[in-house]
Amino acid sequence: ADCTEGETEYHLFIELTTEDKAGTPDTNFVTMIGTRGEVPETECNADLSTGNGATGNCQITSSVDIGEFRCVRWRKDGNDWLSINELQVMVGGWPQKSMYGLQLTEQPVTTCIEVEYRFALRIGNDGSPYVPKVKVIGTLGETEEAELSGDYRATFAFVYPSFRSTVNIGEYRCMEWGLEGGDSLRIERIDLFEINDKPQQRPTRELYLVNMRIESVCAEVYYKLTVKLGPGQSDGTEDAIYLRVLGTAGSTESTECTADFSNPGSLVSCTTSSTADIGLFVCVELANGGEDGFRISQLQLDINGVTQPSEYEELAVAGDVVYIDDSVPVTLCYPGRSGAWGEWGDWSRCAVTDCSRGIRMRTRECVKEHENHRYCEGEGVQRGGCLDLENCSGKTEIMDKKVTLA
């Protein structure tokens, strides 16, 4: 089928191994995964029933923006097995790197293309016989710690290291650098950082690496907030508006978002930036910096120019208007990426060993629908006061258990 505007076409070319004599009559389902999201699971209608090195192909069309293609998750509807020698994916007519050696059973299998990370490093006035190590962190995960081979002994020289990884990190956010060995290394600047030949935002500051110390640098991320103020006469505000963005790995600082929010019914945009690694976007928190309140009927958030999914793009359609006053910040979350708290665990022992007041605690886990969606609003640890009456001589007849104090 031909693509309509806004849709992407994925072609999967499959070659079975010669060891797989029979192939499989099972129905196969695939999920295309990228740096920004994934295409919902779709049936792959390739005929893979002949085996013995046979080939097949299937086509998937979707309007979902997954960012850059990275992985395929494969599921078989049946208990047969299938051995794929090579899987080649084309996205919008462009071939991606091949994936090899897929062993498929009734359990879902995810396989990812190999991604190359390339650097151009200028060494400062402190070289080293040891090589640095780096880990690249993104919105969905992080690479393994990789050793950047090269000669780092000469000062004021360039080194061009690279490494490969099949981990889908999502969109790039941070790097963690380290050096093992009793020495130090000064990287004056990073002239180039590419992921699969695509230039990324480079750290602007010098890196001074010392044995066994981690040096973390993060890209600056831009957040553009667009809101439509409520239509009522009192729905605007002369006060400053503060924005905090929350994600699966952390949050930005609460930062003033400068714009004119005083005209009811108007569409207003403002931009902030942060180098905090928040992971995958989940929520926005809005606060009023003064005594006035304001109402919004629409909200949209763009991160580095990419519009994020939201349940609040058309609040007014349902007659819903969010009110932000001067006392309590309002948090608006995207439910598709929120987790839910599990049950509280047992209380720990009272953290004293004599007859006195102490502290005990219990925890709960954020139950997530997807491995990367792990944000739950609230705290995972609860602490309470207690008395260790078991060690109070002559008082066990009153109570022989720990109690929580008001």
C-alpha positions in Angstrom: 0.0 0.0 0.0 1.2 3.5 -0.7 2.0 5.9 2.2 -0.2 8.8 2.8 1.2 12.1 4.1 2.7 11.8 7.6 3.2 8.1 7.3 6.4 6.1 7.2 6.9 2.8 5.4 9.0 0.0 6.9 10.1 -3.0 4.8 11.6 -6.1 6.5 13.6 -8.5 4.4 14.2 -11.8 6.1 16.6 -14.6 5.2 16.3 -17.9 7.2 19.3 -20.0 8.0 20.0 -23.2 6.1 19.9 -25.1 9.4 16.2 -24.2 9.7 14.9 -26.9 7.4 11.2 -26.4 8.0 10.6 -22.7 8.7 7.4 -22.0 10.6 3.7 -21.7 9.8 3.2 -19.5 12.9 1.9 -15.9 12.6 4.7 -13.4 13.2 4.2 -9.9 14.8 6.8 -7.1 14.9 7.2 -3.8 16.7 9.4 -1.1 15.2 11.3 0.8 17.9 13.1 4.1 17.6 14.8 6.7 19.7 11.5 8.5 20.4 8.9 5.8 20.5 7.6 2.7 18.8 5.1 1.6 16.2 2.3 -0.6 17.8 2.8 -4.3 17.2 1.8 -5.3 13.6 1.5 -8.6 11.8 4.3 -9.4 9.5 2.7 -11.3 6.6 5.9 -12.8 5.2 5.7 -16.5 4.3 8.3 -18.1 6.4 7.0 -21.7 6.2 9.5 -23.1 3.7 12.7 -22.9 5.6 16.1 -24.0 4.3 17.5 -20.5 3.6 14.3 -19.2 2.2 13.6 -15.4 2.1 10.5 -13.4 2.8 9.5 -9.8 3.3 6.8 -7.8 4.9 5.7 -4.1 4.9 4.4 -2.0 7.7 3.0 1.6 7.4 2.5 3.9 10.4 2.0 7.5 11.2 3.8 7.2 14.6 6.9 9.3 14.9 9.5 6.9 16.5 12.5 9.2 15.8 15.5 7.3 14.4 15.0 3.6 13.9 16.9 1.3 16.3 15.3 -2.0 17.1 12.7 -4.7 16.1 10.8 -6.6 18.7 9.6 -10.0 17.2 6.8 -12.2 18.6 5.5 -15.5 17.2 2.0 -16.7 17.7 2.7 -20.3 18.4 5.3 -22.6 20.0 7.4 -23.3 16.9 10.9 -21.9 16.5 12.5 -19.9 13.7 16.1 -19.2 12.9 16.8 -16.0 11.0 20.2 -15.5 9.4 19.8 -11.9 8.4 17.2 -9.2 9.0 17.4 -6.1 6.8 15.1 -3.1 7.5 14.4 -0.2 5.2 12.8 2.9 6.7 11.2 5.3 4.2 13.3 3.6 1.4 16.6 4.0 3.3 18.4 0.8 4.3 19.4 0.4 7.9 22.2 -1.8 9.3 21.5 -5.5 9.1 20.8 -7.6 12.2 22.1 -11.2 12.3 21.4 -14.5 14.1 17.9 -14.2 15.5 16.7 -17.3 17.3 12.9 -17.0 17.7 10.7 -19.1 20.0 7.3 -18.3 21.6 9.0 -15.6 23.8 9.3 -12.1 22.3 12.8 -11.2 21.1 14.2 -7.7 20.7 17.2 -7.1 18.3 18.8 -3.8 17.7 21.1 -2.3 15.0 24.7 -1.4 15.9 25.2 2.3 16.5 28.5 4.0 16.1 29.7 6.8 18.4 32.6 8.9 17.0 34.7 11.6 18.7 37.4 14.1 17.8 39.3 15.0 21.0 41.9 17.6 21.5 44.3 16.8 24.3 45.4 19.6 26.5 48.6 20.1 28.4 48.3 16.9 30.4 48.5 13.7 28.4 48.4 10.1 29.7 49.5 6.6 28.8 46.0 5.4 29.8 43.0 5.6 27.7 39.7 7.2 28.8 36.4 5.4 29.1 33.0 6.8 28.3 29.3 6.0 28.7 26.7 7.7 26.6 23.3 8.3 28.3 20.0 9.0 26.6 16.3 9.3 27.2 15.7 5.5 27.1 18.9 4.0 28.5 22.7 4.1 28.3 25.5 2.4 26.5 28.0 0.1 28.2 31.1 1.8 29.4 33.4 1.8 26.4 37.2 2.2 26.2 38.2 4.8 23.7 41.4 3.4 22.1 44.1 5.7 20.9 47.3 7.4 21.8 46.7 10.1 24.5 50.3 10.7 25.5 51.1 13.7 23.2 49.9 17.1 24.5 47.9 19.5 22.2 47.3 16.6 19.8 44.1 15.2 18.3 42.7 11.7 18.9 39.8 10.3 16.9 38.3 7.4 18.9 35.0 5.6 18.3 33.0 2.7 19.7 29.8 0.7 18.8 26.8 -0.4 20.9 23.5 -2.1 20.2 21.8 -0.5 23.2 18.9 1.8 22.2 19.6 4.9 24.4 16.9 7.0 22.8 17.8 10.6 22.3 21.3 11.6 23.5 21.5 13.6 26.7 24.7 13.1 28.7 28.2 11.5 28.8 30.1 10.0 31.7 33.9 10.0 31.4 36.5 8.2 33.5 40.1 7.2 33.5 41.6 4.1 35.1 45.3 4.2 36.1 47.3 6.3 38.4 47.4 9.3 36.2 45.4 12.2 34.8 44.2 13.4 31.4 43.1 16.8 30.2 40.7 16.9 27.2 40.8 20.5 26.2 37.8 20.2 24.0 35.6 17.8 22.1 35.6 19.0 18.4 33.2 16.4 17.2 30.7 14.0 18.6 28.6 12.0 16.1 26.0 9.2 16.5 25.8 7.2 13.2 27.4 10.1 11.4 25.0 12.6 12.7 26.6 15.5 14.7 25.4 15.9 18.3 25.6 18.8 20.7 29.2 18.8 22.1 30.2 19.6 25.7 31.7 23.1 25.7 33.9 22.8 28.8 37.2 21.2 29.4 37.3 17.7 30.8 40.0 16.9 33.5 40.0 13.2 34.1 41.6 11.7 37.2 41.9 8.1 38.1 38.6 6.5 39.3 36.7 9.8 39.3 33.6 10.1 37.0 33.2 13.3 35.0 29.7 13.9 33.8 28.7 16.4 31.1 25.2 16.9 29.7 23.8 18.6 26.6 21.6 21.6 27.0 18.0 20.8 26.3 15.4 23.4 25.3 11.8 23.2 26.6 9.2 25.3 24.8 5.9 25.6 26.7 2.8 26.8 24.8 -0.5 27.4 26.7 -3.8 29.0 25.8 -5.1 31.1 28.7 -8.7 30.7 29.8 -11.3 33.0 28.3 -12.4 34.6 31.5 -11.5 38.2 32.4 -9.5 37.0 35.4 -7.8 34.1 33.6 -4.5 36.0 32.8 -1.8 37.1 35.2 0.9 39.7 35.5 2.9 37.4 37.6 5.9 35.3 36.5 5.2 31.7 35.5 7.6 28.9 36.6 8.1 25.6 34.6 9.6 22.3 35.8 9.7 19.3 33.6 9.7 15.8 35.1 10.8 12.6 33.5 11.6 9.0 34.1 15.2 9.8 35.4 14.8 13.1 37.1 13.6 16.7 36.6 14.7 20.1 35.6 15.0 23.0 38.0 11.8 25.2 38.4 12.7 28.0 36.0 10.9 31.3 35.2 9.3 31.0 31.7 9.3 34.5 30.4 6.3 35.7 28.3 3.2 37.9 28.6 0.5 35.9 30.3 -1.8 38.8 31.0 -4.2 38.6 28.1 -7.1 36.1 28.6 -7.8 33.8 25.7 -4.3 34.3 24.1 -1.9 31.6 23.0 1.4 32.2 24.8 4.8 30.5 24.4 8.0 30.6 26.4 11.2 28.7 26.4 13.6 27.5 29.2 16.7 25.3 29.0 18.4 22.8 31.3 21.3 20.4 31.3 19.5 18.0 33.8 19.1 14.5 32.6 15.3 13.8 33.0 15.1 10.7 30.9 11.8 10.3 29.1 9.3 13.2 29.5 6.4 12.4 31.8 5.0 15.6 33.4 5.1 19.4 33.5 4.8 21.4 36.7 3.5 24.9 36.6 3.7 27.4 39.4 2.6 31.1 39.8 5.4 33.3 41.1 3.0 35.9 42.6 -0.3 36.4 44.4 -2.4 36.2 41.3 -3.9 33.1 39.7 -4.4 32.1 36.1 -6.3 29.5 34.0 -5.2 27.5 31.0 -7.4 25.6 28.5 -4.6 24.1 26.3 -1.1 23.0 26.8 1.8 21.8 24.6 5.4 21.0 25.4 8.2 20.8 22.8 11.6 19.4 23.7 14.4 20.4 21.3 11.7 21.2 18.7 9.9 17.8 19.1 6.3 18.0 20.3 5.7 15.7 23.3 2.6 13.5 23.8 0.0 15.1 26.1 -3.5 14.6 27.4 -3.8 18.3 27.8 -3.6 19.7 24.3 -7.4 20.5 24.2 -8.6 20.8 27.8 -11.4 23.1 26.8 -13.0 20.4 24.6 -14.2 18.6 27.7 -15.0 21.9 29.4 -11.9 21.5 31.5 -9.8 24.4 32.6 -6.7 24.1 34.8 -6.3 26.7 37.5 -2.9 27.6 38.9 -2.9 29.8 42.0 -0.1 31.3 44.1 0.2 28.5 46.7 0.4 25.0 45.2 2.2 24.1 41.9 0.0 22.1 39.4 1.5 18.9 37.9 0.0 17.7 34.6 1.2 14.2 33.6 1.0 12.1 30.5 -0.8 8.9 31.7 0.8 6.7 29.1 4.1 7.1 30.8 3.1 7.1 34.4 3.5 4.2 36.8 1.4 3.2 39.8 2.6 2.6 43.3 2.6 -0.9 44.7 1.7 -1.9 48.2 3.8 -0.6 51.1 6.3 -3.1 52.5 6.8 -4.0 56.1 8.2 -1.5 58.6 11.9 -1.9 59.3 13.2 -2.4 62.9 13.3 0.6 65.1 16.7 2.3 64.6 17.6 2.4 68.3 18.8 -0.3 70.7 17.8 1.2 74.0 14.6 2.6 75.6 14.3 5.8 73.5 12.7 7.4 70.5 13.9 6.2 67.1 13.1 6.0 63.4 11.8 3.2 61.2 10.9 3.1 57.5 9.1 1.2 54.8 9.2 1.3 51.0 7.0 0.7 48.0 7.9 0.2 44.3 6.8 2.1 41.3 5.0 -0.5 39.2 5.6 0.4 35.5 3.7 -0.7 32.4 6.9 -0.4 30.3 10.5 -0.8 31.3 11.3 2.8 30.5 8.1 4.3 32.0 9.0 4.4 35.7 7.7 7.8 37.0 5.3 7.7 40.0 4.2 11.0 41.6 5.0 10.9 45.4 7.5 9.2 47.6 8.7 5.6 47.6 10.0 5.8 51.2 8.0 6.5 54.3 9.6 7.2 57.7 8.0 7.2 61.1 8.9 7.7 64.7 9.0 4.6 67.0 9.9 3.5 70.5 12.0 0.4 71.1 10.1 -1.0 74.0 11.6 -4.4 73.8 14.8 -3.1 75.3 13.0 -1.0 78.0 13.7 -2.9 81.3 10.6 -3.3 83.4 8.3 -1.8 80.7 7.5 -4.8 78.6 4.3 -5.4 80.5 3.0 -2.1 79.0 3.7 -3.0 75.3 6.1 -5.5 73.8 5.9 -4.1 70.2 7.2 -1.0 68.5 4.7 1.7 68.1 4.5 4.6 65.7 4.5 8.1 67.3 2.1 10.8 66.2 
